[in-house]
Amino acid sequence: MGKKLIEKARIVENAAVYHGTYILKVKAPQIIAQALPGQFVMVEINSLHDPLLNRPLGIAAVDEAEGILTMVYRVVGRGTSLLTDKRPGEDLNIIGPLGNGFNMNAKRPLLIGGGMGLAPLLYVAQKFSPTPVEVIAGGRTKDEMFWADLFASVCDQVHVSTDDGTLGTPGTCVALLSPVSAGKNFDAILACGPEPMLKAVAQCAQELNIPCQVSLEKHMACGFGACLTCTCESTDGRHLQVCKQGPVFNADEVKL
Ligand code: FES
C-alpha cells in the first residue's frame, strides 16, 4: 500500500447519470499514481472541514495520461447531496488512496457487483486488461444499468440482471454465477455489493470451488482506522477495520 495523500483536486465533471447517481471526475495525479483496484478515497465535501460530511468513494476508473480519477456516487444524505452542488473548476480535497485493494493475480477473473458495488469493479476490470475479464452486473431496473455500457469498454463479456427483468436476466446477479461459470475456468471471483449479496456470492463461489474476494461496503467516518465505525468480524472472532484491513477480504476471512 502506498502513502496516503491529501490532494487538492480540480473537478472536471460532476454529472448525473441516473436519478440521484452521479459520475465525479477530478484531477488527482498524485493519488492515481498510487491507486490500486479496490482502494477508495475520502472526499472532503465542505469547506468547514466537517469530517462528518466526508464520504468514502471507491475508485471507479483512472486515466493516467490525463491524471483523472473517476468516482461514482449515489445521493444518500447531506454530504453527498452537498457534493452534487460542486461544479467543474471547483476544488475538492481528496484523501487517499485508502485501504487494501483486490489481489490481481488471477488469469481468468470473474467480477460480480450489485448496484453501487459495481463502481470499484470498473477500475478492477480496467486494470486487468489485457487479461480477459467477464462481469456480472446486477441492478434494480434497466435505467440503473448505465453500468453495462461502462463495463462494455473494459470487459470481454458483460452479463446483466435486473430485479424487474427490464434488462438482461430477471432476478439477482447471484443467480447468474453458476450458469456464467459453467464450462469456463475462472480462477477468481471478485465481488462488491451489499452484504446479503456478498454472502450469497461467497456461498456459491465455495460450491463452485473458485477462490472469492469480497469488498465490503460499510459506513465510514474517518477512512483510516481512527473512529471504529467500520468494524466487521473475522471468521476467527477478531474485530477488523474495514477501512484499514479491508475493504477487500478473502471471503472465508470475514463473517458475512
Ligand atoms: Fe474510521 Fe474505519 S472508518 S476506523
py3Dmol code that shows the C-alpha trace and the ligand (Angstrom):
import py3Dmol

protein = """\
ATOM      1  CA  MET A   1       0.000   0.000   0.000  1.00  0.00           C
ATOM      2  CA  GLY A   2       1.335   3.419  -0.928  1.00  0.00           C
ATOM      3  CA  LYS A   3       1.432   6.515   1.206  1.00  0.00           C
ATOM      4  CA  LYS A   4      -1.849   8.255   1.972  1.00  0.00           C
ATOM      5  CA  LEU A   5      -2.037  11.686   0.354  1.00  0.00           C
ATOM      6  CA  ILE A   6      -4.256  14.720   0.654  1.00  0.00           C
ATOM      7  CA  GLU A   7      -4.628  16.260  -2.770  1.00  0.00           C
ATOM      8  CA  LYS A   8      -6.462  19.385  -3.810  1.00  0.00           C
ATOM      9  CA  ALA A   9      -8.279  18.045  -6.840  1.00  0.00           C
ATOM     10  CA  ARG A  10      -9.909  20.169  -9.543  1.00  0.00           C
ATOM     11  CA  ILE A  11     -13.361  18.905 -10.554  1.00  0.00           C
ATOM     12  CA  VAL A  12     -13.539  18.043 -14.244  1.00  0.00           C
ATOM     13  CA  GLU A  13     -17.068  16.602 -14.277  1.00  0.00           C
ATOM     14  CA  ASN A  14     -19.865  16.099 -11.764  1.00  0.00           C
ATOM     15  CA  ALA A  15     -22.926  14.990 -13.672  1.00  0.00           C
ATOM     16  CA  ALA A  16     -25.994  12.846 -13.022  1.00  0.00           C
ATOM     17  CA  VAL A  17     -26.153   9.552 -14.893  1.00  0.00           C
ATOM     18  CA  TYR A  18     -29.319   8.251 -13.274  1.00  0.00           C
ATOM     19  CA  HIS A  19     -31.747   9.512 -10.625  1.00  0.00           C
ATOM     20  CA  GLY A  20     -29.552  10.577  -7.745  1.00  0.00           C
ATOM     21  CA  THR A  21     -26.448   8.848  -9.130  1.00  0.00           C
ATOM     22  CA  TYR A  22     -23.517  10.955 -10.290  1.00  0.00           C
ATOM     23  CA  ILE A  23     -20.179  10.498 -12.021  1.00  0.00           C
ATOM     24  CA  LEU A  24     -17.475  12.637 -10.454  1.00  0.00           C
ATOM     25  CA  LYS A  25     -14.156  13.170 -12.230  1.00  0.00           C
ATOM     26  CA  VAL A  26     -11.307  15.087 -10.646  1.00  0.00           C
ATOM     27  CA  LYS A  27      -7.692  15.809 -11.485  1.00  0.00           C
ATOM     28  CA  ALA A  28      -5.716  13.959  -8.847  1.00  0.00           C
ATOM     29  CA  PRO A  29      -2.478  12.815 -10.475  1.00  0.00           C
ATOM     30  CA  GLN A  30      -0.604  12.106  -7.243  1.00  0.00           C
ATOM     31  CA  ILE A  31      -3.325   9.858  -5.823  1.00  0.00           C
ATOM     32  CA  ILE A  32      -3.896   7.941  -9.025  1.00  0.00           C
ATOM     33  CA  ALA A  33      -0.175   7.317  -9.361  1.00  0.00           C
ATOM     34  CA  GLN A  34      -0.540   5.083  -6.286  1.00  0.00           C
ATOM     35  CA  ALA A  35      -4.128   3.854  -6.599  1.00  0.00           C
ATOM     36  CA  LEU A  36      -4.804   0.121  -6.700  1.00  0.00           C
ATOM     37  CA  PRO A  37      -8.077  -1.520  -7.771  1.00  0.00           C
ATOM     38  CA  GLY A  38     -10.408  -1.909  -4.793  1.00  0.00           C
ATOM     39  CA  GLN A  39      -8.964   1.016  -2.868  1.00  0.00           C
ATOM     40  CA  PHE A  40     -11.050   4.068  -2.069  1.00  0.00           C
ATOM     41  CA  VAL A  41     -10.654   7.761  -1.282  1.00  0.00           C
ATOM     42  CA  MET A  42     -12.276  10.073   1.246  1.00  0.00           C
ATOM     43  CA  VAL A  43     -13.806  13.130  -0.361  1.00  0.00           C
ATOM     44  CA  GLU A  44     -13.853  16.199   1.861  1.00  0.00           C
ATOM     45  CA  ILE A  45     -17.124  17.771   0.969  1.00  0.00           C
ATOM     46  CA  ASN A  46     -17.479  21.066   2.765  1.00  0.00           C
ATOM     47  CA  SER A  47     -15.064  23.891   3.260  1.00  0.00           C
ATOM     48  CA  LEU A  48     -15.690  23.944   7.023  1.00  0.00           C
ATOM     49  CA  HIS A  49     -13.784  20.654   7.198  1.00  0.00           C
ATOM     50  CA  ASP A  50     -16.641  18.879   8.958  1.00  0.00           C
ATOM     51  CA  PRO A  51     -15.387  15.284   8.934  1.00  0.00           C
ATOM     52  CA  LEU A  52     -18.954  14.022   9.354  1.00  0.00           C
ATOM     53  CA  LEU A  53     -19.599  15.144   5.802  1.00  0.00           C
ATOM     54  CA  ASN A  54     -16.608  13.381   4.302  1.00  0.00           C
ATOM     55  CA  ARG A  55     -17.563  10.470   2.123  1.00  0.00           C
ATOM     56  CA  PRO A  56     -15.669   7.314   1.165  1.00  0.00           C
ATOM     57  CA  LEU A  57     -15.909   6.720  -2.576  1.00  0.00           C
ATOM     58  CA  GLY A  58     -14.478   3.771  -4.454  1.00  0.00           C
ATOM     59  CA  ILE A  59     -12.024   4.403  -7.265  1.00  0.00           C
ATOM     60  CA  ALA A  60     -14.026   3.612 -10.412  1.00  0.00           C
ATOM     61  CA  ALA A  61     -11.500   4.487 -13.096  1.00  0.00           C
ATOM     62  CA  VAL A  62      -8.119   6.065 -13.559  1.00  0.00           C
ATOM     63  CA  ASP A  63      -6.852   7.974 -16.570  1.00  0.00           C
ATOM     64  CA  GLU A  64      -3.126   8.031 -16.011  1.00  0.00           C
ATOM     65  CA  ALA A  65      -2.357  10.134 -19.084  1.00  0.00           C
ATOM     66  CA  GLU A  66      -4.740  12.921 -18.021  1.00  0.00           C
ATOM     67  CA  GLY A  67      -4.340  12.434 -14.269  1.00  0.00           C
ATOM     68  CA  ILE A  68      -8.086  11.973 -13.837  1.00  0.00           C
ATOM     69  CA  LEU A  69      -9.714   9.943 -11.079  1.00  0.00           C
ATOM     70  CA  THR A  70     -13.312   8.834 -11.651  1.00  0.00           C
ATOM     71  CA  MET A  71     -15.794   8.048  -8.884  1.00  0.00           C
ATOM     72  CA  VAL A  72     -19.488   7.212  -8.957  1.00  0.00           C
ATOM     73  CA  TYR A  73     -21.750   8.194  -6.058  1.00  0.00           C
ATOM     74  CA  ARG A  74     -25.360   7.986  -5.080  1.00  0.00           C
ATOM     75  CA  VAL A  75     -27.046  10.739  -3.063  1.00  0.00           C
ATOM     76  CA  VAL A  76     -27.835   9.151   0.300  1.00  0.00           C
ATOM     77  CA  GLY A  77     -27.511  12.003   2.812  1.00  0.00           C
ATOM     78  CA  ARG A  78     -26.387  15.553   3.419  1.00  0.00           C
ATOM     79  CA  GLY A  79     -22.773  15.016   2.428  1.00  0.00           C
ATOM     80  CA  THR A  80     -23.491  13.503  -0.957  1.00  0.00           C
ATOM     81  CA  SER A  81     -26.323  15.981  -1.504  1.00  0.00           C
ATOM     82  CA  LEU A  82     -23.860  18.863  -0.986  1.00  0.00           C
ATOM     83  CA  LEU A  83     -21.457  17.144  -3.344  1.00  0.00           C
ATOM     84  CA  THR A  84     -23.957  17.440  -6.195  1.00  0.00           C
ATOM     85  CA  ASP A  85     -23.653  21.255  -5.959  1.00  0.00           C
ATOM     86  CA  LYS A  86     -19.954  21.184  -6.795  1.00  0.00           C
ATOM     87  CA  ARG A  87     -19.166  22.364 -10.292  1.00  0.00           C
ATOM     88  CA  PRO A  88     -16.318  21.724 -12.732  1.00  0.00           C
ATOM     89  CA  GLY A  89     -13.487  24.123 -11.958  1.00  0.00           C
ATOM     90  CA  GLU A  90     -14.033  23.945  -8.186  1.00  0.00           C
ATOM     91  CA  ASP A  91     -11.572  22.092  -5.964  1.00  0.00           C
ATOM     92  CA  LEU A  92     -12.171  19.204  -3.567  1.00  0.00           C
ATOM     93  CA  ASN A  93      -9.741  17.791  -1.055  1.00  0.00           C
ATOM     94  CA  ILE A  94      -9.304  14.095  -1.737  1.00  0.00           C
ATOM     95  CA  ILE A  95      -7.592  11.834   0.777  1.00  0.00           C
ATOM     96  CA  GLY A  96      -6.219   8.541  -0.429  1.00  0.00           C
ATOM     97  CA  PRO A  97      -5.652   6.037  -1.741  1.00  0.00           C
ATOM     98  CA  LEU A  98      -7.007   4.181   1.299  1.00  0.00           C
ATOM     99  CA  GLY A  99      -7.474   0.555   2.305  1.00  0.00           C
ATOM    100  CA  ASN A 100      -6.290  -2.637   0.680  1.00  0.00           C
ATOM    101  CA  GLY A 101      -7.280  -3.480  -2.857  1.00  0.00           C
ATOM    102  CA  PHE A 102      -8.007  -6.740  -4.648  1.00  0.00           C
ATOM    103  CA  ASN A 103      -5.426  -9.413  -5.252  1.00  0.00           C
ATOM    104  CA  MET A 104      -4.995  -9.081  -9.018  1.00  0.00           C
ATOM    105  CA  ASN A 105      -3.078 -12.301  -9.673  1.00  0.00           C
ATOM    106  CA  ALA A 106      -5.963 -14.086 -11.421  1.00  0.00           C
ATOM    107  CA  LYS A 107      -5.556 -15.261 -15.002  1.00  0.00           C
ATOM    108  CA  ARG A 108      -9.289 -15.708 -15.617  1.00  0.00           C
ATOM    109  CA  PRO A 109     -11.245 -13.429 -13.264  1.00  0.00           C
ATOM    110  CA  LEU A 110     -14.993 -13.161 -12.920  1.00  0.00           C
ATOM    111  CA  LEU A 111     -16.292  -9.931 -11.407  1.00  0.00           C
ATOM    112  CA  ILE A 112     -19.717  -9.637  -9.813  1.00  0.00           C
ATOM    113  CA  GLY A 113     -21.291  -6.487  -8.468  1.00  0.00           C
ATOM    114  CA  GLY A 114     -24.650  -5.184  -7.389  1.00  0.00           C
ATOM    115  CA  GLY A 115     -25.740  -1.544  -7.591  1.00  0.00           C
ATOM    116  CA  MET A 116     -23.087   0.902  -6.451  1.00  0.00           C
ATOM    117  CA  GLY A 117     -20.816  -2.050  -5.719  1.00  0.00           C
ATOM    118  CA  LEU A 118     -20.076  -2.012  -9.414  1.00  0.00           C
ATOM    119  CA  ALA A 119     -18.063   1.220  -9.117  1.00  0.00           C
ATOM    120  CA  PRO A 120     -14.771  -0.212  -7.816  1.00  0.00           C
ATOM    121  CA  LEU A 121     -15.083  -3.230 -10.113  1.00  0.00           C
ATOM    122  CA  LEU A 122     -14.886  -0.916 -13.087  1.00  0.00           C
ATOM    123  CA  TYR A 123     -11.323   0.000 -12.152  1.00  0.00           C
ATOM    124  CA  VAL A 124     -10.580  -3.676 -11.450  1.00  0.00           C
ATOM    125  CA  ALA A 125     -11.682  -4.559 -14.992  1.00  0.00           C
ATOM    126  CA  GLN A 126      -9.681  -1.663 -16.427  1.00  0.00           C
ATOM    127  CA  LYS A 127      -6.556  -2.767 -14.592  1.00  0.00           C
ATOM    128  CA  PHE A 128      -6.857  -6.443 -15.572  1.00  0.00           C
ATOM    129  CA  SER A 129      -6.708  -5.536 -19.265  1.00  0.00           C
ATOM    130  CA  PRO A 130      -5.470  -7.221 -21.481  1.00  0.00           C
ATOM    131  CA  THR A 131      -6.369 -10.253 -19.321  1.00  0.00           C
ATOM    132  CA  PRO A 132      -9.882 -11.301 -20.412  1.00  0.00           C
ATOM    133  CA  VAL A 133     -12.484 -10.297 -17.837  1.00  0.00           C
ATOM    134  CA  GLU A 134     -16.172 -11.113 -17.527  1.00  0.00           C
ATOM    135  CA  VAL A 135     -18.536  -9.241 -15.245  1.00  0.00           C
ATOM    136  CA  ILE A 136     -21.960  -9.995 -13.839  1.00  0.00           C
ATOM    137  CA  ALA A 137     -23.690  -6.692 -13.180  1.00  0.00           C
ATOM    138  CA  GLY A 138     -26.910  -6.524 -11.198  1.00  0.00           C
ATOM    139  CA  GLY A 139     -29.307  -3.670 -10.606  1.00  0.00           C
ATOM    140  CA  ARG A 140     -32.906  -2.910  -9.862  1.00  0.00           C
ATOM    141  CA  THR A 141     -34.056  -1.769 -13.281  1.00  0.00           C
ATOM    142  CA  LYS A 142     -32.885  -1.052 -16.833  1.00  0.00           C
ATOM    143  CA  ASP A 143     -32.315   2.700 -16.315  1.00  0.00           C
ATOM    144  CA  GLU A 144     -29.981   1.979 -13.431  1.00  0.00           C
ATOM    145  CA  MET A 145     -27.851  -0.246 -15.620  1.00  0.00           C
ATOM    146  CA  PHE A 146     -25.841   2.531 -17.278  1.00  0.00           C
ATOM    147  CA  TRP A 147     -23.098   0.316 -15.857  1.00  0.00           C
ATOM    148  CA  ALA A 148     -23.471  -2.110 -18.756  1.00  0.00           C
ATOM    149  CA  ASP A 149     -22.068   0.456 -21.220  1.00  0.00           C
ATOM    150  CA  LEU A 150     -19.258   1.422 -18.858  1.00  0.00           C
ATOM    151  CA  PHE A 151     -18.209  -2.206 -18.415  1.00  0.00           C
ATOM    152  CA  ALA A 152     -18.542  -2.999 -22.125  1.00  0.00           C
ATOM    153  CA  SER A 153     -15.480  -0.847 -22.798  1.00  0.00           C
ATOM    154  CA  VAL A 154     -13.275  -2.768 -20.328  1.00  0.00           C
ATOM    155  CA  CYS A 155     -14.705  -6.319 -20.239  1.00  0.00           C
ATOM    156  CA  ASP A 156     -14.889  -9.158 -22.722  1.00  0.00           C
ATOM    157  CA  GLN A 157     -18.384 -10.122 -21.652  1.00  0.00           C
ATOM    158  CA  VAL A 158     -20.978  -8.269 -19.603  1.00  0.00           C
ATOM    159  CA  HIS A 159     -23.813 -10.336 -18.085  1.00  0.00           C
ATOM    160  CA  VAL A 160     -26.666  -8.237 -16.779  1.00  0.00           C
ATOM    161  CA  SER A 161     -29.502  -8.955 -14.381  1.00  0.00           C
ATOM    162  CA  THR A 162     -32.254  -6.656 -13.165  1.00  0.00           C
ATOM    163  CA  ASP A 163     -34.663  -7.217 -10.311  1.00  0.00           C
ATOM    164  CA  ASP A 164     -37.635  -6.269 -12.503  1.00  0.00           C
ATOM    165  CA  GLY A 165     -36.390  -8.033 -15.634  1.00  0.00           C
ATOM    166  CA  THR A 166     -36.351  -4.869 -17.766  1.00  0.00           C
ATOM    167  CA  LEU A 167     -32.790  -5.642 -18.900  1.00  0.00           C
ATOM    168  CA  GLY A 168     -30.874  -8.905 -19.027  1.00  0.00           C
ATOM    169  CA  THR A 169     -31.845 -11.853 -16.857  1.00  0.00           C
ATOM    170  CA  PRO A 170     -34.645 -11.225 -14.336  1.00  0.00           C
ATOM    171  CA  GLY A 171     -33.630 -11.614 -10.690  1.00  0.00           C
ATOM    172  CA  THR A 172     -30.439 -11.129  -8.736  1.00  0.00           C
ATOM    173  CA  CYS A 173     -26.944 -11.192 -10.122  1.00  0.00           C
ATOM    174  CA  VAL A 174     -26.030 -14.085  -7.835  1.00  0.00           C
ATOM    175  CA  ALA A 175     -28.366 -16.388  -9.774  1.00  0.00           C
ATOM    176  CA  LEU A 176     -26.136 -15.840 -12.816  1.00  0.00           C
ATOM    177  CA  LEU A 177     -22.948 -17.041 -11.129  1.00  0.00           C
ATOM    178  CA  SER A 178     -23.427 -20.757 -11.780  1.00  0.00           C
ATOM    179  CA  PRO A 179     -24.648 -20.518 -15.383  1.00  0.00           C
ATOM    180  CA  VAL A 180     -21.974 -17.967 -16.335  1.00  0.00           C
ATOM    181  CA  SER A 181     -19.250 -20.104 -14.738  1.00  0.00           C
ATOM    182  CA  ALA A 182     -20.326 -23.331 -16.425  1.00  0.00           C
ATOM    183  CA  GLY A 183     -17.663 -24.722 -18.726  1.00  0.00           C
ATOM    184  CA  LYS A 184     -15.254 -21.879 -18.007  1.00  0.00           C
ATOM    185  CA  ASN A 185     -12.127 -21.989 -15.919  1.00  0.00           C
ATOM    186  CA  PHE A 186     -12.481 -18.889 -13.762  1.00  0.00           C
ATOM    187  CA  ASP A 187      -9.742 -18.849 -11.140  1.00  0.00           C
ATOM    188  CA  ALA A 188     -11.065 -15.951  -9.026  1.00  0.00           C
ATOM    189  CA  ILE A 189     -14.334 -14.258  -8.195  1.00  0.00           C
ATOM    190  CA  LEU A 190     -14.084 -10.612  -7.181  1.00  0.00           C
ATOM    191  CA  ALA A 191     -17.288  -9.249  -5.676  1.00  0.00           C
ATOM    192  CA  CYS A 192     -18.610  -5.965  -4.382  1.00  0.00           C
ATOM    193  CA  GLY A 193     -22.095  -5.025  -3.261  1.00  0.00           C
ATOM    194  CA  PRO A 194     -24.485  -5.196  -0.331  1.00  0.00           C
ATOM    195  CA  GLU A 195     -23.651  -7.736   2.358  1.00  0.00           C
ATOM    196  CA  PRO A 196     -26.517 -10.201   1.698  1.00  0.00           C
ATOM    197  CA  MET A 197     -25.392 -10.343  -1.921  1.00  0.00           C
ATOM    198  CA  LEU A 198     -21.766 -10.936  -0.894  1.00  0.00           C
ATOM    199  CA  LYS A 199     -22.846 -13.712   1.449  1.00  0.00           C
ATOM    200  CA  ALA A 200     -24.719 -15.440  -1.363  1.00  0.00           C
ATOM    201  CA  VAL A 201     -21.787 -14.939  -3.761  1.00  0.00           C
ATOM    202  CA  ALA A 202     -19.347 -16.393  -1.224  1.00  0.00           C
ATOM    203  CA  GLN A 203     -21.539 -19.482  -0.724  1.00  0.00           C
ATOM    204  CA  CYS A 204     -21.905 -20.018  -4.450  1.00  0.00           C
ATOM    205  CA  ALA A 205     -18.166 -19.492  -5.034  1.00  0.00           C
ATOM    206  CA  GLN A 206     -17.430 -22.130  -2.418  1.00  0.00           C
ATOM    207  CA  GLU A 207     -19.767 -24.588  -4.155  1.00  0.00           C
ATOM    208  CA  LEU A 208     -18.063 -23.820  -7.459  1.00  0.00           C
ATOM    209  CA  ASN A 209     -14.672 -24.174  -5.774  1.00  0.00           C
ATOM    210  CA  ILE A 210     -13.469 -20.775  -7.005  1.00  0.00           C
ATOM    211  CA  PRO A 211     -11.474 -18.527  -4.625  1.00  0.00           C
ATOM    212  CA  CYS A 212     -13.533 -15.438  -3.804  1.00  0.00           C
ATOM    213  CA  GLN A 213     -12.636 -11.947  -2.639  1.00  0.00           C
ATOM    214  CA  VAL A 214     -15.278  -9.559  -1.338  1.00  0.00           C
ATOM    215  CA  SER A 215     -15.160  -5.790  -0.965  1.00  0.00           C
ATOM    216  CA  LEU A 216     -17.320  -4.733   1.979  1.00  0.00           C
ATOM    217  CA  GLU A 217     -19.455  -1.614   1.945  1.00  0.00           C
ATOM    218  CA  LYS A 218     -19.525  -0.156   5.468  1.00  0.00           C
ATOM    219  CA  HIS A 219     -20.328   3.216   6.894  1.00  0.00           C
ATOM    220  CA  MET A 220     -17.008   5.006   7.328  1.00  0.00           C
ATOM    221  CA  ALA A 221     -16.412   8.223   9.193  1.00  0.00           C
ATOM    222  CA  CYS A 222     -12.641   8.640   9.069  1.00  0.00           C
ATOM    223  CA  GLY A 223     -11.386   6.160   6.471  1.00  0.00           C
ATOM    224  CA  PHE A 224      -8.060   5.384   8.144  1.00  0.00           C
ATOM    225  CA  GLY A 225      -8.602   3.435  11.322  1.00  0.00           C
ATOM    226  CA  ALA A 226      -9.307   6.158  13.889  1.00  0.00           C
ATOM    227  CA  CYS A 227     -13.056   6.035  14.599  1.00  0.00           C
ATOM    228  CA  LEU A 228     -14.055   2.336  14.617  1.00  0.00           C
ATOM    229  CA  THR A 229     -17.334   2.957  12.770  1.00  0.00           C
ATOM    230  CA  CYS A 230     -16.472   0.378  10.135  1.00  0.00           C
ATOM    231  CA  THR A 231     -15.724  -2.806  12.052  1.00  0.00           C
ATOM    232  CA  CYS A 232     -16.626  -6.296  10.906  1.00  0.00           C
ATOM    233  CA  GLU A 233     -15.876  -9.678  12.426  1.00  0.00           C
ATOM    234  CA  SER A 234     -13.398 -12.179  11.103  1.00  0.00           C
ATOM    235  CA  THR A 235     -14.298 -15.860  10.950  1.00  0.00           C
ATOM    236  CA  ASP A 236     -11.891 -16.461  13.845  1.00  0.00           C
ATOM    237  CA  GLY A 237     -13.617 -13.870  16.036  1.00  0.00           C
ATOM    238  CA  ARG A 238     -11.380 -10.815  15.607  1.00  0.00           C
ATOM    239  CA  HIS A 239     -12.718  -7.334  15.011  1.00  0.00           C
ATOM    240  CA  LEU A 240     -11.426  -5.915  11.759  1.00  0.00           C
ATOM    241  CA  GLN A 241     -11.497  -2.365  10.499  1.00  0.00           C
ATOM    242  CA  VAL A 242     -12.914  -2.418   7.016  1.00  0.00           C
ATOM    243  CA  CYS A 243     -11.277   0.887   6.083  1.00  0.00           C
ATOM    244  CA  LYS A 244      -7.799  -0.244   7.053  1.00  0.00           C
ATOM    245  CA  GLN A 245      -7.649  -4.042   6.856  1.00  0.00           C
ATOM    246  CA  GLY A 246     -10.197  -4.090   4.004  1.00  0.00           C
ATOM    247  CA  PRO A 247     -12.312  -3.110   2.271  1.00  0.00           C
ATOM    248  CA  VAL A 248     -11.253  -6.211   0.334  1.00  0.00           C
ATOM    249  CA  PHE A 249     -11.043  -9.527   2.169  1.00  0.00           C
ATOM    250  CA  ASN A 250     -10.889 -13.154   1.186  1.00  0.00           C
ATOM    251  CA  ALA A 251     -14.487 -14.319   1.545  1.00  0.00           C
ATOM    252  CA  ASP A 252     -13.526 -17.036   4.027  1.00  0.00           C
ATOM    253  CA  GLU A 253     -11.783 -14.479   6.245  1.00  0.00           C
ATOM    254  CA  VAL A 254     -14.861 -12.493   7.329  1.00  0.00           C
ATOM    255  CA  LYS A 255     -18.289 -13.274   8.741  1.00  0.00           C
ATOM    256  CA  LEU A 256     -20.860 -12.153   6.197  1.00  0.00           C
TER     257      LEU A 256
END
"""
ligand_1 = """\
4
FES
Fe -12.909 5.146 10.967
Fe -12.715 2.760 9.751
S -13.794 4.488 9.109
S -11.968 3.318 11.687
"""
view = py3Dmol.view(width=600, height=400)
view.addModel(protein, "pdb")
view.setStyle({"model": 0}, {"cartoon": {"style": "trace"}})
view.addModel(ligand_1, "xyz")
view.setStyle({"model": 1}, {"stick": {}})
view.zoomTo()
view.show()
